[in-house]
Structures are given as structure tokens and as C-alpha cells.
Amino acid sequence: MPTKIVVVTSGKGGVGKTTTSASFATGLAMRGHKTCVIDFDVGLRNLDLIMGVERRVVYDFINVINEEAKLSQALIKDKQIDNLYILAASQTRDKDALKEEGVERVLEELKAMDFAYIVCDSPAGIETGALMAMHFADEALIVTNPEVSSVRDSDRILGMLNSKTKRAIDGKEPIKEHLLITRYNPNRVEGGHMLSLEDIHEILRTPLIGVIPESEIVLQASNQGTPAIAMNGSDVSEAYKDVIRRFEGEERPMRFIEAVKPGLFKRLFGGK
């Protein structure tokens, strides 16, 4: 199977892109696929923190692009998950250090190392880092929250995926797009404080690959340096595992999308 490059992107910051990149790459590796996840957020790196490898970063993505280090020196092998490798961003350079030829060379080297998947963790916005992260993608996970501003920014990203990427420029088959909704709270949707799945689909018209529930587990996982998918038994972990199976072509019903009614005791006594 040829290597697939998957970009995890969104227009707005703080929607859970890096959380998703870490869990998505980890989930693919857990399913037996040799996977590399690359942090494109030069200057503001945090993928290595979420993956729990920050103390093991010696060389980074920019060192490899500038030929200051070999790719094999910069790749960090995950200690828990076989088949999983991390390529950290630089904290000291700026995003202009991401040159198209250098990024392409690194991706080609990874392909030659028989990686099944390369997951590109994009910075927010529409600047160099985001454009470089999506430029060579075959597939895209567009991460959005159920808020108007987040959905609108995702619409702009969809436009860029269809016009600014290598596939678009070369007139090839377009990037396969998957919509991932994070921080979804069905009770707040029911109360009119968040957009519903139907509202979001109406605006973006992009196939939905998953819904990640709003949960404290995400923060706990981040603080522990553990991808959220590895927080076994939690709703968030189960939701990300569903995303991986759908990505691999399995049919899975959407979970965690129904509002939970308070029990009789809570209704009678006003419990929270």
C-alpha cells in the first residue's frame, strides 16, 4: 500500500487539532500501521508534550529540512506503541523555515522508510505552516467545534484544500475530506448554545468521520503526556477509536451525540 499523507487542519486555534493528531496517529499505529506524526507548528510546538516525548527531542523537523541532522536522528520512536514515530517542530525558528522543497524531501524519505501513514499536525490559520502541512496531503481531517466562528473558519480551510494544495494545482483527484467535530456537548446543543450536527453539515457539506465529546479527559491526558485515545474506558478514547475504524472503512454508528436527561432524583432535588 502506498504511503498516505493525512493533514489534521482547522482555521481556528484551540479546537483540538494537536489532541486529534496525537490520538489519530496513535490509533493508526495501534491498528498495526507504521505511522509518523509531524508537528508543523514551528515556534509553538506542543505535539511532543501531548505525546509525552518532550525530553527526548534532540533534533527537529527544521534541522532535517536544513540538513543539520538526518531524519533517523530526529525521529522519536514511541515507547508505548510499536510502529509510532514523532517528528517534533522547532521552538526557536519561525514558520518561514518550512520550505516546500525541504518538506517534500522529508516526506519522500519517510515514504522510502515504508511508513503507511504520515500525519501532519497543522498550525491554526492560513499562513505558511498551515499551507505546508496541507500541501502534499492525500486526505484531510478538518477539525471543528460546534460554534459558528469555528465552522466558518473550517469552511475557509475547505476552500484552500480545494485550491492551494499540490493535488489541486496538478489537477489530480481532490483530497479526500473528513469532518471531525470536537468538544461536542449534546445537552448544550439541545439548549441552543451549540450548533447541532445537522447545522454543521448544512454549512460544510463534508462527510462526518466522528464526534468527540466535550470532556475533562482531554485535559487530563494532555497534562499526563498521553494521547487521549490511550485513556482507555473513557468516552473520548472510544470516540477516537471509532474514528480510526471509520477511516479504515468500517461502518460504525455515531456515539455520544444524544442528550442525557437528568434522572428523577436530580429533577426532584436539583442535583447537578
C-alpha positions in Angstrom: 0.0 0.0 0.0 1.5 3.4 -0.9 2.1 5.9 1.9 -0.9 8.1 2.7 -0.3 11.7 3.9 -3.1 12.9 6.2 -3.3 16.6 7.3 -5.2 17.5 10.5 -6.3 21.0 10.0 -8.7 23.8 11.0 -9.0 27.5 10.6 -9.4 28.3 14.2 -6.9 27.7 17.1 -7.8 25.8 20.2 -10.2 23.3 18.6 -8.2 20.2 19.4 -6.0 19.7 16.3 -2.9 18.5 18.2 -5.0 16.3 20.5 -6.6 14.8 17.4 -3.2 14.4 15.5 -1.7 12.6 18.6 -4.8 10.3 19.0 -5.2 9.7 15.3 -1.6 8.7 14.7 -1.6 6.6 17.9 -4.8 4.9 16.9 -3.4 4.0 13.4 -0.2 2.6 15.0 -2.3 0.6 17.5 -4.1 -1.0 14.5 -0.7 -2.1 13.1 0.1 0.7 10.7 3.6 2.2 10.7 2.8 5.8 11.4 4.8 9.1 11.7 3.2 12.2 13.1 4.9 15.6 12.2 4.4 18.8 14.1 4.2 21.7 11.6 3.6 24.3 14.2 7.1 25.8 14.1 7.8 28.1 17.0 4.9 26.9 19.1 5.4 23.2 19.2 3.4 21.1 21.6 2.8 17.8 19.9 5.8 16.4 21.7 4.3 17.4 25.1 1.0 15.7 24.3 2.9 12.6 23.1 5.0 12.6 26.3 8.3 12.8 24.4 9.4 16.4 25.1 12.5 15.4 27.0 13.7 13.2 24.1 13.7 15.9 21.4 17.3 16.5 20.3 16.8 17.3 16.6 13.6 18.6 15.0 11.8 18.9 11.7 13.6 22.1 10.7 17.0 20.6 11.5 16.2 17.8 9.0 14.9 20.3 6.4 18.1 22.4 6.7 20.2 19.2 6.6 21.6 19.9 10.1 20.5 16.4 11.1 19.5 13.1 9.5 15.8 12.1 9.6 16.8 9.0 11.5 18.3 11.2 14.2 15.2 13.4 14.6 12.6 10.7 14.5 11.5 9.7 18.0 10.1 6.2 18.5 7.2 6.0 20.9 8.0 3.9 23.9 4.4 2.5 24.4 3.2 1.9 20.9 5.1 -0.1 18.3 5.0 1.4 14.8 4.6 5.0 16.1 7.2 7.8 15.4 7.1 11.5 16.2 8.9 14.3 14.4 8.9 17.5 16.6 8.7 21.1 15.5 11.4 23.6 16.3 10.7 26.1 19.1 13.4 28.5 18.0 12.8 29.1 14.3 9.9 30.8 12.6 7.4 29.3 10.1 9.3 30.6 7.1 11.9 27.9 7.7 9.3 25.5 6.2 10.4 25.4 2.6 8.4 23.4 0.1 11.4 21.5 -1.3 12.6 20.6 2.1 9.2 19.4 3.3 8.8 17.3 0.1 12.2 15.8 0.6 11.4 14.8 4.2 8.1 13.3 3.2 9.8 11.3 0.4 12.3 10.0 2.8 9.5 8.8 5.2 7.8 7.1 2.2 11.1 5.3 1.5 11.1 4.1 5.1 7.8 2.2 4.4 5.5 4.4 6.6 1.9 3.5 5.9 0.7 6.9 7.2 2.2 10.3 7.7 0.0 12.6 9.9 0.7 16.3 9.5 -0.4 18.3 12.6 -1.1 21.7 11.1 -0.9 25.0 13.0 -4.1 27.1 13.1 -4.8 29.8 10.5 -3.9 30.1 6.8 -0.2 31.1 7.0 2.9 29.2 5.8 2.9 26.4 8.4 -0.8 25.5 7.6 -0.2 25.7 3.8 2.9 23.5 4.1 1.0 21.0 6.3 -1.8 20.5 3.7 0.2 21.0 0.5 1.2 17.3 -0.1 -1.9 15.7 1.6 -3.9 12.9 0.2 -6.6 13.1 2.9 -7.6 15.7 5.4 -9.3 15.7 8.8 -11.0 19.1 9.3 -11.4 19.6 13.0 -14.1 22.0 14.1 -16.0 22.9 17.3 -19.8 23.3 17.2 -19.5 27.1 17.2 -20.3 29.5 14.4 -16.8 31.0 14.2 -15.1 27.6 14.2 -17.4 26.2 11.5 -17.0 29.4 9.3 -13.1 29.1 9.6 -13.3 25.4 8.6 -15.3 26.4 5.5 -12.4 28.6 4.5 -9.9 25.8 5.1 -12.1 23.5 2.8 -11.7 26.2 0.1 -7.9 26.1 0.5 -7.8 22.3 0.4 -9.6 22.5 -3.0 -7.4 25.3 -4.5 -3.9 25.6 -2.9 -2.7 22.0 -2.4 -0.5 20.0 -4.8 -3.4 17.8 -5.9 -5.5 20.9 -6.7 -2.6 22.6 -8.6 -1.7 19.4 -10.6 -5.4 18.8 -11.4 -5.4 15.4 -9.7 -8.1 13.7 -7.8 -9.1 16.0 -4.9 -8.0 15.5 -1.3 -10.4 13.2 0.5 -12.0 15.2 3.3 -13.3 14.1 6.6 -15.0 16.3 9.2 -14.3 15.7 12.8 -16.4 17.6 15.4 -14.7 18.0 18.8 -15.9 19.3 22.2 -19.5 18.3 21.3 -22.0 18.5 24.2 -25.5 17.3 23.2 -27.1 18.9 26.2 -25.7 22.3 25.2 -26.8 21.7 21.6 -30.3 20.9 22.9 -30.3 24.1 24.9 -29.4 26.1 21.8 -25.9 27.0 23.0 -24.0 25.0 20.3 -24.6 24.1 16.7 -26.2 20.7 16.0 -24.6 18.1 13.8 -27.3 18.9 11.2 -26.4 22.7 11.3 -22.7 21.9 10.8 -23.4 19.5 7.9 -25.7 22.1 6.3 -22.8 24.6 6.3 -19.8 22.4 5.5 -21.3 19.6 3.4 -18.3 17.3 4.3 -18.6 13.7 5.3 -18.6 13.3 9.1 -15.9 10.9 10.4 -16.5 11.3 14.1 -17.8 13.3 17.1 -15.5 13.7 20.1 -17.5 14.6 23.3 -16.6 17.5 25.5 -14.7 16.0 28.4 -12.2 16.8 31.2 -10.3 13.6 30.0 -8.7 15.6 27.2 -7.1 18.0 29.6 -6.0 15.1 31.9 -4.5 13.2 29.0 -2.6 16.4 27.9 -1.2 17.0 31.4 -0.1 13.4 31.6 1.6 13.5 28.2 -0.7 10.7 27.0 -2.8 10.8 23.7 -6.5 10.9 24.6 -7.1 7.7 22.7 -5.0 5.9 25.3 -7.3 6.9 28.2 -9.0 3.5 28.0 -12.6 3.3 29.1 -13.3 7.0 28.5 -15.9 8.3 26.1 -13.1 10.3 24.3 -10.9 7.3 23.8 -13.9 5.3 22.5 -14.9 8.1 20.1 -11.3 8.3 18.7 -11.2 4.6 18.2 -14.5 4.8 16.3 -12.8 7.5 14.1 -9.9 5.1 13.3 -12.2 2.3 12.3 -14.3 4.6 10.1 -11.1 5.9 8.5 -10.2 2.2 7.7 -13.6 1.8 6.0 -15.7 0.2 8.8 -19.3 1.2 9.4 -19.7 2.5 12.9 -22.7 4.2 14.4 -22.1 7.7 15.8 -22.0 7.7 19.6 -22.1 10.3 22.3 -24.4 12.6 20.3 -27.6 12.2 22.3 -28.5 14.5 25.2 -28.7 12.7 28.5 -31.8 13.5 30.5 -31.3 14.1 34.3 -32.6 11.2 36.4 -35.7 11.6 38.6 -33.7 12.2 41.8 -31.8 15.1 40.1 -35.0 16.6 38.8 -36.7 16.4 42.2 -33.8 17.6 44.2 -32.0 19.9 41.8 -28.7 17.9 41.8 -26.1 18.8 39.3 
